[in-house]
Amino acid sequence: MDTIFGFLYEFLGQFFGSIWSIITALFTGVGNAFNFAKYSEIISKYTTDLGGMAWVVAIIAIILLAAVLGLGVFLIVISIKKTIKFRKRAKDTGDLVQEVNALNKEVMRLNLEKDKILSMKVSQIGLNPNEIATLTGEELETLTGGDGDDEENASRFYKLNKVDELWADYVPPIYDNEITLPEIAERFRNFACSRLRLFYDIKIIRLFLSSFASTRLLILQGISGTGKTSLPYAFGKFLQNDAIITSIQPSWRDRAELFGYFNEFTKRYNETELLRAMYEATFNENIYLVILDEMNIARVEYYFAEMLSILEMPSRDEWIVDLVPSVWESDPQHLDEGKLKLPENMWYIGTANNDDSTFAITDKVYDRAMPIDINTKGTAFDAPLTDPLTLSYKHLEEMLNESKEKYKVSEDSLKKVEKLDDYVIEHFRLAFGNRIVKQLRDFVPAFVGCGGTELDGLDYVLARKVFRKFEALNLSFIRDEIDGLCDYLDQLFGSENMWECKDYLHRLQKLV
């Protein structure tokens, strides 16, 4: 036994003795390194022997040694601070993670509770209306649109059903069916001046009214502050039927932004104000204007794509929007198998600014719309106090259609347009299709009917619908060709005409 203990003592003692020697040597070394008393003793010992240059060397050695010792202390302090800071940060991060996890669990719990409450309401198992109102903070009618009956009897179109109730006993007003297009233009100009202190050039108003004959989509574009939004707003006031202002949002990407959508969970249709106005328009003959404010702050061809296609249908019976795939007994009375027919008495007017915050409006949209440029403020003038007008869309359309028959575009002008088309194809490799020609045949007579001239109407359509396409070309390559085109316009229509086209083309030249 003594032999084993002796072996273990010597064997393990060799290892642990070495470790102890290292530790003691380390502390001894550190202690000796910072033994300032010994340094003083050495300096004192050699004070009498050092002199001259030797003292300089000795002082340098003392300074270097002090710097080394100071650097060592500094590094040790920095290491300790970083260690403490790291441990604190790790602790704080851990606390934040725990807090976030706790909050996530709480959110999940609250969502589950809400889902349970709504599920019980939808399926009618165990909650009465008072309990729903207490637990959700909402009125029962707001939550479901109904009175607590089963799904087939509950209302999923709350706003539209309200329209049914409000217009159930509607008595149409006495419309002014004697007024003419020039009278409407002049009267509206005076109304805007005398009632709203808004000033418009008579040509802008004629362009605005004439556009109603060619398309359902108008685009008012130009610099900010020239009255793009106020023009349709004032016209709604003039007709005693306020325009519906829909502020476009950058996130809009599909038709749900315009029409709303059916929520499968709540069994309710989320109705937009535009949908409500569309439905209301089916009850009367008033003229409805929808203002798509800042329409190109999102891509028009995304959220308005379905409307562009539907409004192109030749028959108004095909102007149908599918809202829901099924039919409930409680659905609004003007919905046919979940479908809504777009009202014939509604026009859509977009306002557009061209800056860094907006998207470019594509040819697909421009070709289907009538753009009106408003780049100048109206000049103030005096007008007599003018009353608003009661006008039906049917009478407006009758006057526009009469203008199409009475002021048809002359054959001479159409031949000149054909020659211009050939010239543009030859020199610019561009052509305008049948849609633009049809709009020209509809717009120009209406413009004449409102008090304008045929050449001014042609000038405006060609500038805004045809030559606008030049912006997509390389302007540096067509710059010299533009002068020849302006000369050709003078040959066809006379040098005193077509100033809209020539001014626009010269502006393109200056952009190069």
C-alpha positions as semicolon CSV with decimal commas, in nm:
position;residue;x (nm);y (nm);z (nm)
1;M;0,000;0,000;0,000
2;D;0,285;0,238;0,082
3;T;0,430;0,161;-0,258
4;I;0,105;0,263;-0,437
5;F;0,077;0,588;-0,243
6;G;0,439;0,660;-0,315
7;F;0,384;0,599;-0,687
8;L;0,073;0,818;-0,702
9;Y;0,241;1,095;-0,504
10;E;0,541;1,111;-0,729
11;F;0,351;1,048;-1,056
12;L;0,070;1,304;-1,001
13;G;0,301;1,535;-0,813
14;Q;0,513;1,565;-1,127
15;F;0,211;1,704;-1,323
16;F;0,047;1,922;-1,058
17;G;0,384;2,042;-0,935
18;S;0,463;2,160;-1,287
19;I;0,126;2,338;-1,313
20;W;0,190;2,505;-0,977
21;S;0,537;2,605;-1,091
22;I;0,386;2,768;-1,402
23;I;0,127;2,958;-1,196
24;T;0,375;3,071;-0,934
25;A;0,625;3,161;-1,205
26;L;0,358;3,362;-1,387
27;F;0,258;3,559;-1,079
28;T;0,622;3,589;-0,979
29;G;0,706;3,720;-1,326
30;V;0,419;3,971;-1,322
31;G;0,518;4,078;-0,972
32;N;0,881;4,120;-1,074
33;A;0,778;4,312;-1,388
34;F;0,589;4,562;-1,172
35;N;0,846;4,564;-0,884
36;F;0,909;4,939;-0,891
37;A;1,114;4,918;-0,570
38;K;1,368;4,695;-0,744
39;Y;1,380;4,934;-1,042
40;S;1,453;5,223;-0,800
41;E;1,725;5,020;-0,628
42;I;1,896;4,942;-0,961
43;I;1,880;5,307;-1,068
44;S;2,025;5,417;-0,734
45;K;2,304;5,158;-0,761
46;Y;2,428;5,294;-1,095
47;T;2,362;5,663;-1,034
48;T;2,722;5,741;-0,944
49;D;2,868;5,544;-1,233
50;L;2,640;5,676;-1,515
51;G;2,722;6,000;-1,681
52;G;2,701;6,187;-2,010
53;M;2,574;5,974;-2,295
54;A;2,515;5,677;-2,062
55;W;2,245;5,871;-1,879
56;V;2,064;5,940;-2,207
57;V;2,058;5,572;-2,290
58;A;1,940;5,487;-1,939
59;I;1,656;5,742;-1,953
60;I;1,541;5,608;-2,291
61;A;1,540;5,254;-2,150
62;I;1,334;5,371;-1,850
63;I;1,081;5,544;-2,078
64;L;1,048;5,242;-2,309
65;L;0,998;5,012;-2,014
66;A;0,733;5,241;-1,866
67;A;0,555;5,251;-2,205
68;V;0,558;4,872;-2,232
69;L;0,419;4,834;-1,881
70;G;0,152;5,099;-1,948
71;L;0,051;4,928;-2,274
72;G;0,020;4,599;-2,091
73;V;-0,206;4,750;-1,829
74;F;-0,414;4,923;-2,099
75;L;-0,465;4,598;-2,291
76;I;-0,565;4,413;-1,977
77;V;-0,824;4,684;-1,888
78;I;-0,966;4,686;-2,245
79;S;-0,997;4,306;-2,243
80;I;-1,182;4,311;-1,912
81;K;-1,423;4,584;-2,035
82;K;-1,497;4,398;-2,358
83;T;-1,562;4,078;-2,168
84;I;-1,806;4,253;-1,934
85;K;-1,976;4,437;-2,224
86;F;-2,013;4,119;-2,429
87;R;-2,168;3,934;-2,139
88;K;-2,409;4,224;-2,076
89;R;-2,508;4,241;-2,443
90;A;-2,565;3,869;-2,456
91;K;-2,782;3,897;-2,148
92;D;-2,982;4,192;-2,296
93;T;-3,031;4,004;-2,625
94;G;-3,154;3,703;-2,440
95;D;-3,401;3,919;-2,247
96;L;-3,529;4,080;-2,571
97;V;-3,573;3,741;-2,739
98;Q;-3,769;3,618;-2,441
99;E;-3,986;3,933;-2,445
100;V;-4,053;3,905;-2,821
101;N;-4,145;3,539;-2,782
102;A;-4,381;3,628;-2,500
103;L;-4,546;3,902;-2,711
104;N;-4,582;3,666;-3,009
105;K;-4,750;3,411;-2,791
106;E;-4,986;3,679;-2,657
107;V;-5,075;3,794;-3,010
108;M;-5,143;3,437;-3,117
109;R;-5,360;3,385;-2,812
110;L;-5,562;3,702;-2,880
111;N;-5,606;3,609;-3,247
112;L;-5,729;3,265;-3,150
113;E;-5,976;3,420;-2,907
114;K;-6,102;3,658;-3,177
115;D;-6,133;3,374;-3,429
116;K;-6,330;3,170;-3,179
117;I;-6,566;3,461;-3,113
118;L;-6,625;3,525;-3,483
119;S;-6,663;3,155;-3,555
120;M;-6,928;3,125;-3,288
121;K;-7,109;3,426;-3,435
122;V;-7,097;3,298;-3,790
123;S;-7,219;2,952;-3,699
124;Q;-7,461;3,079;-3,435
125;I;-7,353;2,844;-3,161
126;G;-7,374;2,985;-2,815
127;L;-7,351;3,365;-2,849
128;N;-7,629;3,617;-2,863
129;P;-7,605;3,968;-3,016
130;N;-7,530;4,136;-2,684
131;E;-7,239;3,902;-2,617
132;I;-7,096;3,967;-2,964
133;A;-7,112;4,343;-2,910
134;T;-6,951;4,308;-2,567
135;L;-6,667;4,081;-2,677
136;T;-6,578;4,248;-3,010
137;G;-6,673;4,608;-2,944
138;E;-6,879;4,613;-3,268
139;E;-7,245;4,632;-3,337
140;L;-7,389;4,310;-3,467
141;E;-7,522;4,474;-3,781
142;T;-7,177;4,614;-3,857
143;L;-7,016;4,274;-3,809
144;T;-7,248;4,069;-4,021
145;G;-7,475;4,315;-4,199
146;G;-7,770;4,108;-4,084
147;D;-8,000;4,052;-3,792
148;G;-7,867;3,717;-3,675
149;D;-8,054;3,490;-3,915
150;D;-7,881;3,217;-4,115
151;E;-7,635;3,301;-4,393
152;E;-7,891;3,297;-4,671
153;N;-8,103;3,557;-4,494
154;A;-7,819;3,767;-4,353
155;S;-7,704;4,066;-4,554
156;R;-7,355;4,040;-4,700
157;F;-7,387;4,372;-4,889
158;Y;-7,455;4,617;-4,610
159;K;-7,402;4,939;-4,808
160;L;-7,581;4,817;-5,119
161;N;-7,883;4,702;-4,919
162;K;-7,893;5,046;-4,760
163;V;-7,905;5,194;-5,110
164;D;-8,206;4,971;-5,185
165;E;-8,381;5,116;-4,881
166;L;-8,289;5,480;-4,950
167;W;-8,393;5,472;-5,316
168;A;-8,703;5,257;-5,276
169;D;-8,940;5,557;-5,300
170;Y;-8,726;5,768;-5,534
171;V;-8,911;6,021;-5,746
172;P;-8,700;6,155;-6,035
173;P;-8,663;6,532;-6,061
174;I;-8,772;6,742;-6,354
175;Y;-8,470;6,744;-6,585
176;D;-8,382;7,033;-6,812
177;N;-8,420;6,869;-7,153
178;E;-8,417;7,192;-7,350
179;I;-8,063;7,306;-7,280
180;T;-7,800;7,275;-7,557
181;L;-7,432;7,179;-7,544
182;P;-7,300;7,535;-7,596
183;E;-7,537;7,656;-7,324
184;I;-7,410;7,386;-7,086
185;A;-7,049;7,487;-7,152
186;E;-7,112;7,858;-7,098
187;R;-7,341;7,806;-6,801
188;F;-7,097;7,573;-6,627
189;R;-6,814;7,823;-6,681
190;N;-7,023;8,098;-6,521
191;F;-7,135;7,869;-6,239
192;A;-6,776;7,773;-6,152
193;C;-6,677;8,139;-6,154
194;S;-6,969;8,283;-5,960
195;R;-7,028;8,002;-5,709
196;L;-6,687;7,838;-5,663
197;R;-6,443;8,109;-5,774
198;L;-6,287;7,868;-6,021
199;F;-6,190;8,003;-6,361
200;Y;-6,175;7,790;-6,673
201;D;-6,106;7,871;-7,035
202;I;-6,408;7,792;-7,251
203;K;-6,195;7,563;-7,470
204;I;-6,107;7,341;-7,172
205;I;-6,476;7,304;-7,090
206;R;-6,559;7,219;-7,453
207;L;-6,284;6,956;-7,455
208;F;-6,414;6,817;-7,126
209;L;-6,775;6,786;-7,247
210;S;-6,676;6,653;-7,590
211;S;-6,471;6,374;-7,432
212;F;-6,792;6,228;-7,289
213;A;-6,889;6,135;-7,645
214;S;-6,579;5,930;-7,727
215;T;-6,491;5,736;-7,412
216;R;-6,585;5,665;-7,051
217;L;-6,231;5,733;-6,927
218;L;-6,087;6,085;-6,926
219;I;-5,734;6,171;-6,813
220;L;-5,671;6,524;-6,689
221;Q;-5,297;6,577;-6,685
222;G;-5,057;6,865;-6,639
223;I;-4,859;7,051;-6,378
224;S;-4,981;7,056;-6,020
225;G;-5,221;7,328;-5,911
226;T;-5,392;7,401;-6,242
227;G;-5,733;7,265;-6,145
228;K;-5,730;6,905;-6,269
229;T;-5,927;6,771;-5,973
230;S;-6,141;7,080;-5,929
231;L;-6,278;7,064;-6,285
232;P;-6,481;6,739;-6,243
233;Y;-6,550;6,834;-5,880
234;A;-6,704;7,163;-5,993
235;F;-6,899;6,988;-6,270
236;G;-7,049;6,753;-6,009
237;K;-7,157;7,056;-5,806
238;F;-7,300;7,211;-6,121
239;L;-7,511;6,898;-6,184
240;Q;-7,613;6,877;-5,814
241;N;-7,458;6,533;-5,787
242;D;-7,120;6,545;-5,614
243;A;-6,834;6,364;-5,782
244;I;-6,702;6,053;-5,606
245;I;-6,335;6,110;-5,522
246;T;-6,129;5,791;-5,508
247;S;-5,774;5,854;-5,390
248;I;-5,546;5,602;-5,556
249;Q;-5,286;5,440;-5,328
250;P;-4,935;5,325;-5,437
251;S;-5,014;4,970;-5,325
252;W;-5,312;4,920;-5,559
253;R;-5,259;4,621;-5,785
254;D;-5,595;4,462;-5,867
255;R;-5,970;4,517;-5,906
256;A;-6,037;4,455;-5,535
257;E;-5,921;4,811;-5,467
258;L;-6,210;4,941;-5,679
259;F;-6,490;4,693;-5,616
260;G;-6,399;4,540;-5,281
261;Y;-6,400;4,167;-5,210
262;F;-6,596;3,893;-5,036
263;N;-6,455;3,787;-4,699
264;E;-6,504;3,413;-4,664
265;F;-6,456;3,423;-4,290
266;T;-6,698;3,699;-4,194
267;K;-6,932;3,613;-4,487
268;R;-6,945;3,983;-4,571
269;Y;-6,857;4,170;-4,885
270;N;-6,612;4,453;-4,813
271;E;-6,776;4,725;-5,019
272;T;-6,588;5,030;-5,143
273;E;-6,742;5,374;-5,178
274;L;-6,698;5,344;-5,555
275;L;-6,901;5,022;-5,561
276;R;-7,173;5,190;-5,358
277;A;-7,182;5,482;-5,602
278;M;-7,194;5,244;-5,901
279;Y;-7,487;5,063;-5,749
280;E;-7,666;5,385;-5,661
281;A;-7,625;5,509;-6,019
282;T;-7,840;5,219;-6,142
283;F;-8,143;5,374;-5,968
284;N;-8,155;5,705;-6,154
285;E;-8,059;5,902;-6,466
286;N;-7,827;6,152;-6,295
287;I;-7,475;6,198;-6,431
288;Y;-7,210;6,041;-6,204
289;L;-6,844;6,137;-6,215
290;V;-6,574;5,928;-6,046
291;I;-6,246;6,109;-5,984
292;L;-5,948;5,871;-5,978
293;D;-5,722;6,115;-5,798
294;E;-5,349;6,071;-5,869
295;M;-5,437;5,775;-6,087
296;N;-5,077;5,701;-6,193
297;I;-4,934;5,686;-5,841
298;A;-4,999;5,312;-5,897
299;R;-4,996;5,127;-6,229
300;V;-5,328;5,203;-6,399
301;E;-5,313;4,890;-6,615
302;Y;-5,309;4,679;-6,296
303;Y;-5,600;4,800;-6,084
304;F;-5,809;4,934;-6,376
305;A;-5,740;4,649;-6,621
306;E;-6,084;4,489;-6,596
307;M;-6,260;4,823;-6,636
308;L;-6,054;4,901;-6,948
309;S;-6,165;4,574;-7,104
310;I;-6,530;4,597;-7,002
311;L;-6,579;4,955;-7,119
312;E;-6,441;4,856;-7,460
313;M;-6,731;4,616;-7,514
314;P;-6,947;4,739;-7,805
315;S;-7,274;4,650;-7,629
316;R;-7,356;4,804;-7,293
317;D;-7,532;4,481;-7,202
318;E;-7,184;4,334;-7,176
319;W;-7,069;4,587;-6,917
320;I;-7,088;4,323;-6,643
321;V;-6,872;4,284;-6,329
322;D;-6,874;3,957;-6,133
323;L;-6,886;4,033;-5,761
324;V;-6,974;3,698;-5,601
325;P;-7,009;3,347;-5,745
326;S;-7,327;3,253;-5,556
327;V;-7,669;3,402;-5,492
328;W;-7,828;3,476;-5,155
329;E;-8,185;3,576;-5,098
330;S;-8,072;3,889;-4,918
331;D;-7,855;4,016;-5,206
332;P;-7,931;4,370;-5,334
333;Q;-8,213;4,384;-5,586
334;H;-8,005;4,520;-5,875
335;L;-7,753;4,236;-5,857
336;D;-7,824;3,963;-6,109
337;E;-7,678;3,627;-6,003
338;G;-7,397;3,799;-5,819
339;K;-7,319;4,028;-6,114
340;L;-7,343;4,406;-6,136
341;K;-7,406;4,585;-6,463
342;L;-7,192;4,895;-6,482
343;P;-7,410;5,206;-6,489
344;E;-7,444;5,385;-6,822
345;N;-7,457;5,723;-6,651
346;M;-7,108;5,711;-6,499
347;W;-6,780;5,850;-6,634
348;Y;-6,434;5,791;-6,484
349;I;-6,195;6,085;-6,471
350;G;-5,834;6,030;-6,373
351;T;-5,594;6,305;-6,271
352;A;-5,227;6,251;-6,346
353;N;-4,903;6,423;-6,254
354;N;-4,577;6,335;-6,422
355;D;-4,298;6,332;-6,164
356;D;-4,062;6,094;-5,987
357;S;-4,335;5,961;-5,758
358;T;-4,562;5,837;-6,039
359;F;-4,564;5,571;-6,309
360;A;-4,580;5,646;-6,680
361;I;-4,926;5,587;-6,826
362;T;-4,897;5,322;-7,096
363;D;-5,030;5,332;-7,453
364;K;-5,287;5,069;-7,357
365;V;-5,448;5,321;-7,122
366;Y;-5,399;5,631;-7,336
367;D;-5,550;5,463;-7,642
368;R;-5,870;5,389;-7,451
369;A;-5,893;5,729;-7,281
370;M;-5,919;6,091;-7,384
371;P;-5,635;6,295;-7,233
372;I;-5,688;6,663;-7,161
373;D;-5,384;6,874;-7,081
374;I;-5,434;7,151;-6,824
375;N;-5,105;7,336;-6,790
376;T;-5,222;7,691;-6,723
377;K;-5,440;7,854;-6,462
378;G;-5,762;8,012;-6,580
379;T;-5,779;8,387;-6,606
380;A;-6,016;8,552;-6,360
381;F;-6,328;8,712;-6,506
382;D;-6,667;8,838;-6,390
383;A;-6,977;8,623;-6,434
384;P;-7,341;8,658;-6,328
385;L;-7,460;8,444;-6,038
386;T;-7,552;8,116;-6,209
387;D;-7,775;7,840;-6,076
388;P;-7,685;7,469;-6,096
389;L;-7,837;7,243;-6,359
390;T;-8,057;6,935;-6,341
391;L;-7,942;6,724;-6,634
392;S;-8,002;6,360;-6,719
393;Y;-7,738;6,150;-6,885
394;K;-7,987;6,047;-7,153
395;H;-8,036;6,406;-7,267
396;L;-7,659;6,462;-7,264
397;E;-7,603;6,153;-7,476
398;E;-7,885;6,253;-7,711
399;M;-7,717;6,589;-7,773
400;L;-7,378;6,424;-7,825
401;N;-7,526;6,170;-8,068
402;E;-7,709;6,446;-8,257
403;S;-7,377;6,627;-8,292
404;K;-7,221;6,312;-8,442
405;E;-7,490;6,315;-8,713
406;K;-7,509;6,691;-8,762
407;Y;-7,136;6,771;-8,756
408;K;-6,980;6,463;-8,909
409;V;-6,612;6,496;-8,984
410;S;-6,588;6,607;-9,346
411;E;-6,457;6,367;-9,608
412;D;-6,190;6,620;-9,698
413;S;-6,058;6,619;-9,340
414;L;-6,067;6,238;-9,323
415;K;-5,866;6,213;-9,645
416;K;-5,609;6,455;-9,502
417;V;-5,589;6,242;-9,189
418;E;-5,526;5,934;-9,406
419;K;-5,247;6,116;-9,590
420;L;-5,099;6,222;-9,258
421;D;-5,114;5,861;-9,140
422;D;-4,919;5,749;-9,450
423;Y;-4,660;6,022;-9,394
424;V;-4,610;5,926;-9,029
425;I;-4,574;5,558;-9,122
426;E;-4,316;5,638;-9,388
427;H;-4,103;5,876;-9,185
428;F;-4,156;5,763;-8,823
429;R;-4,265;5,399;-8,853
430;L;-4,576;5,471;-8,645
431;A;-4,942;5,419;-8,723
432;F;-5,264;5,493;-8,537
433;G;-5,528;5,222;-8,530
434;N;-5,904;5,207;-8,584
435;R;-5,975;5,290;-8,219
436;I;-5,821;5,636;-8,253
437;V;-6,005;5,698;-8,580
438;K;-6,334;5,603;-8,413
439;Q;-6,263;5,835;-8,121
440;L;-6,180;6,110;-8,369
441;R;-6,517;6,057;-8,544
442;D;-6,695;6,076;-8,206
443;F;-6,496;6,354;-8,041
444;V;-6,465;6,611;-8,319
445;P;-6,841;6,642;-8,395
446;A;-6,913;6,676;-8,022
447;F;-6,647;6,945;-7,996
448;V;-6,812;7,131;-8,284
449;G;-7,150;7,081;-8,116
450;C;-7,012;7,245;-7,800
451;G;-6,911;7,555;-7,998
452;G;-6,566;7,464;-8,133
453;T;-6,442;7,414;-8,488
454;E;-6,365;7,097;-8,679
455;L;-6,000;7,182;-8,739
456;D;-5,944;7,265;-8,371
457;G;-6,099;6,932;-8,275
458;L;-5,882;6,743;-8,526
459;D;-5,579;6,938;-8,407
460;Y;-5,638;6,836;-8,046
461;V;-5,701;6,466;-8,115
462;L;-5,396;6,432;-8,341
463;A;-5,171;6,608;-8,090
464;R;-5,287;6,409;-7,786
465;K;-5,361;6,070;-7,942
466;V;-5,115;6,036;-8,232
467;F;-4,812;6,260;-8,191
468;R;-4,797;6,177;-7,821
469;K;-4,663;5,837;-7,931
470;F;-4,346;6,010;-8,053
471;E;-4,230;6,025;-7,691
472;A;-4,153;5,653;-7,713
473;L;-3,916;5,710;-8,007
474;N;-3,553;5,816;-7,997
475;L;-3,601;6,191;-8,025
476;S;-3,243;6,252;-8,139
477;F;-3,310;6,045;-8,453
478;I;-3,642;6,207;-8,543
479;R;-3,549;6,566;-8,458
480;D;-3,479;6,666;-8,818
481;E;-3,789;6,482;-8,941
482;I;-4,014;6,691;-8,714
483;D;-3,957;7,006;-8,921
484;G;-4,067;6,820;-9,232
485;L;-4,379;6,695;-9,050
486;C;-4,472;7,049;-8,944
487;D;-4,432;7,165;-9,305
488;Y;-4,653;6,878;-9,419
489;L;-4,920;6,980;-9,166
490;D;-4,912;7,332;-9,314
491;Q;-4,958;7,186;-9,664
492;L;-5,254;6,973;-9,558
493;F;-5,442;7,201;-9,321
494;G;-5,297;7,549;-9,377
495;S;-5,021;7,731;-9,191
496;E;-5,275;7,913;-8,972
497;N;-5,416;7,588;-8,829
498;M;-5,300;7,283;-8,627
499;W;-5,116;7,486;-8,364
500;E;-5,166;7,221;-8,093
501;C;-4,980;6,967;-8,307
502;K;-4,700;7,203;-8,410
503;D;-4,646;7,337;-8,060
504;Y;-4,627;6,984;-7,922
505;L;-4,382;6,871;-8,191
506;H;-4,157;7,173;-8,135
507;R;-4,153;7,098;-7,761
508;L;-4,031;6,748;-7,843
509;Q;-3,752;6,898;-8,049
510;K;-3,637;7,105;-7,754
511;L;-3,611;6,796;-7,536
512;V;-3,323;6,659;-7,745
